């Protein structure tokens, strides 16, 4: 049964690789990669449990530790920047490869260095015709220096809320 699940895991990884080659890297595809690593860790722990005859509580504790570690580490990763850098690097290697400029433009500040590398120094670059460049410039001008307002519940953080509260209190005094 473990071998069947490992086969499914490998087939999902292969399909993901093919999607990335065909349609570029996205933040969601990077997230799927992280999830696949977590699933592989779970299968590794299950294999150790079976081979070394560990207890069920050992397996559950190991899986909980793996999940906690994954969530803790991934909060510090710049997935948008990695995605943009990967896509631009693939485009630089093969200029015939389609670069999704619209997607890059909407990745936000993390993608700005990659957008800059993609366009500056490119002899065919015309800023008026490139969506990503224009979107990035507009976003850069419109981003307030201390914008702590979350636009979606997943973006909420206690520190940002407290900073907004402190700034509002300071500006009213």
C-alpha positions as CSV (number, residue, x, y, z in Angstrom):
1,X,0.0,0.0,0.0
2,X,2.8,2.4,0.8
3,X,4.4,1.6,-2.6
4,X,1.1,2.5,-4.4
5,X,1.0,5.8,-2.6
6,X,4.6,6.5,-3.4
7,X,3.8,5.8,-7.0
8,X,0.9,8.3,-6.9
9,X,3.1,10.8,-5.2
10,X,5.7,10.5,-7.9
11,X,3.1,10.7,-10.7
12,X,1.8,13.9,-9.2
13,X,5.3,15.3,-9.0
14,X,5.9,14.4,-12.7
15,X,2.6,16.1,-13.7
16,X,3.6,19.2,-11.7
17,X,7.0,19.3,-13.4
18,X,5.3,19.1,-16.8
19,X,2.8,21.8,-15.9
20,X,5.7,24.1,-14.8
21,X,7.5,23.5,-18.0
22,X,4.4,24.2,-20.1
23,X,2.8,27.0,-18.1
24,X,5.5,28.5,-15.9
25,X,5.9,28.6,-12.1
26,X,3.2,30.0,-9.9
27,X,2.9,30.4,-6.2
28,X,0.3,27.7,-6.1
29,X,2.6,25.3,-7.9
30,X,5.4,26.1,-5.4
31,X,2.8,25.4,-2.6
32,X,2.0,22.0,-4.2
33,X,5.7,21.2,-4.2
34,X,5.9,22.0,-0.5
35,X,2.9,19.9,0.1
36,X,4.4,17.0,-1.8
37,X,7.5,17.2,0.4
38,X,5.3,17.1,3.4
39,X,3.4,14.0,2.1
40,X,6.8,12.3,1.3
41,X,7.9,13.0,4.9
42,X,4.7,11.4,6.1
43,X,5.3,8.3,4.0
44,X,8.9,8.2,5.3
45,X,7.7,8.3,8.9
46,X,5.1,5.6,8.1
47,X,7.9,3.4,6.6
48,X,10.0,3.9,9.7
49,X,7.1,3.0,11.9
50,X,6.5,-0.2,10.0
51,X,10.1,-1.3,9.8
52,X,11.1,-0.4,13.4
53,X,7.7,-1.3,14.9
54,X,7.1,2.1,16.4
55,X,4.0,3.1,18.2
56,X,1.0,5.0,16.7
57,X,1.7,7.9,19.1
58,X,5.2,8.1,17.7
59,X,3.8,8.3,14.1
60,X,1.2,10.9,15.0
61,X,3.8,13.0,16.9
62,X,6.2,12.8,14.0
63,X,3.6,13.8,11.5
64,X,2.5,16.7,13.8
65,X,6.1,17.8,14.0
66,X,6.5,17.7,10.2
67,X,3.3,19.7,9.7
68,X,4.4,22.3,12.3
69,X,7.9,22.6,10.8
70,X,6.5,23.0,7.3
71,X,4.1,25.8,8.3
72,X,6.8,27.5,10.4
73,X,9.4,27.4,7.7
74,X,7.1,28.3,4.8
75,X,5.9,31.5,6.5
76,X,9.4,33.0,5.9
77,X,9.7,31.9,2.2
78,X,9.3,34.4,-0.6
79,X,7.2,32.3,-2.9
80,X,6.2,35.2,-5.1
81,X,9.8,36.3,-5.6
82,X,10.9,32.7,-6.3
83,X,8.1,32.2,-8.8
84,X,9.0,35.5,-10.7
85,X,12.7,34.8,-10.7
86,X,12.2,31.3,-12.0
87,X,9.9,32.4,-14.8
88,X,12.2,35.2,-15.8
89,X,15.3,32.9,-15.7
90,X,13.5,30.4,-18.0
91,X,12.6,33.3,-20.4
92,X,16.2,34.5,-20.4
93,X,17.4,31.0,-21.3
94,X,14.9,30.7,-24.1
95,X,13.4,33.9,-25.4
96,X,10.9,31.9,-27.4
97,X,9.4,30.7,-24.1
98,X,6.3,32.8,-23.3
99,X,6.7,35.0,-20.3
100,X,3.4,35.8,-18.6
101,X,3.9,39.5,-18.0
102,X,0.4,40.0,-16.6
103,X,1.0,37.4,-13.9
104,X,4.4,38.9,-13.0
105,X,2.9,42.3,-12.7
106,X,0.3,41.1,-10.2
107,X,2.8,39.3,-8.0
108,X,3.6,42.6,-6.3
109,X,6.8,44.0,-4.9
110,X,8.4,40.6,-4.6
111,X,8.4,40.3,-8.4
112,X,9.7,43.8,-9.1
113,X,13.4,42.8,-9.3
114,X,12.6,40.0,-11.7
115,X,10.5,42.3,-13.8
116,X,13.4,44.8,-13.9
117,X,15.8,42.1,-15.0
118,X,13.4,41.0,-17.7
119,X,12.9,44.4,-19.2
120,X,15.9,46.6,-18.6
121,X,18.6,45.8,-21.1
122,X,16.2,44.1,-23.5
123,X,16.5,45.8,-26.9
124,X,12.9,45.2,-27.8
125,X,11.6,46.7,-24.5
126,X,9.0,49.4,-24.9
127,X,7.5,50.3,-21.5
128,X,4.3,51.5,-23.0
129,X,3.5,48.1,-24.4
130,X,4.4,45.9,-21.5
131,X,1.7,45.2,-19.0
132,X,3.8,43.8,-16.2
133,X,6.1,46.9,-16.3
134,X,3.2,49.3,-16.2
135,X,1.3,47.3,-13.5
136,X,4.5,47.2,-11.3
137,X,5.1,50.9,-11.7
138,X,1.5,51.8,-10.8
139,X,1.5,49.4,-7.8
140,X,4.8,50.8,-6.6
141,X,3.5,54.4,-6.7
142,X,0.2,53.4,-5.0
143,X,1.6,51.3,-2.2
144,X,1.5,53.4,1.0
145,X,4.7,53.2,3.1
146,X,2.8,51.8,6.1
147,X,-0.1,49.8,4.6
148,X,-1.1,47.4,7.3
149,X,-4.7,46.8,6.2
150,X,-5.4,43.3,5.1
151,X,-7.6,42.8,2.2
152,X,-8.3,39.2,2.8
153,X,-8.7,37.2,6.1
154,X,-5.7,35.1,5.3
155,X,-3.5,38.3,5.3
156,X,-4.4,39.3,8.8
157,X,-1.6,39.4,11.4
158,X,-1.8,40.6,14.9
159,X,1.4,42.7,14.5
160,X,0.0,44.5,11.5
161,X,-3.2,45.2,13.3
162,X,-1.4,46.6,16.3
163,X,0.9,48.7,14.1
164,X,-2.2,50.2,12.3
165,X,-3.8,50.9,15.7
166,X,-0.6,52.6,17.0
167,X,-0.3,54.7,13.8
168,X,-4.0,55.8,14.0
169,X,-3.6,56.7,17.7
170,X,-0.5,58.7,17.0
171,X,-2.0,60.6,14.1
172,X,-5.1,61.5,16.2
173,X,-2.9,63.1,19.0
